[in-house]
Amino acid sequence: MSRHSWLNLLMRWSILAVGVALSAWIVPGITYDDAVTLLVVVALLSLFNAILKPLLVIFTLPFVVLSLGLGIWLINGLLFLAVSRLVPGFHVRDFWAALWGSLIVSLTNLVLSGLLRTRHVPPARPPPSKPDDVIDI
């Protein structure tokens, strides 16, 4: 992996950690014990989002389409709840808390990724060439 890839991964994990911490601060019923627990939650959520989420989206595609994308929010809530059941020290009271927590994580990811994205500057145009009598096809 190149250095740029590692930095990109670290940035994405940092944004996810901010989202989980923010959801624990805002949503009653979501807590974590310490920073180590938060790191484990971030790693497991990243793994679930990379492996399980695409499979779940494929299997529930008709529902996702019919619900106009709200099915993905439900999948995110289920993954959030699953992580809470697997990581000691990370507690999510019920499905509703997981659903709101996943919404906060998604919104945090959207906002911070948008703010931190580097803007692509298009290259300068080359100077126009002199007209010739040949027509290129």
Secondary structure, DSSP 8 states (H G I E B T S, - for coil): --HHHHHHHHHHHHHHHHHHHHHHHHSTTEEE-SHHHHHHHHHHHHHHHHHHHHHHHHHTHHHHHHTTTHHHHHHHHHHHHHHHHHSTTEEE-SHHHHHHHHHHHHHHHHHHHHHHS---------------S----
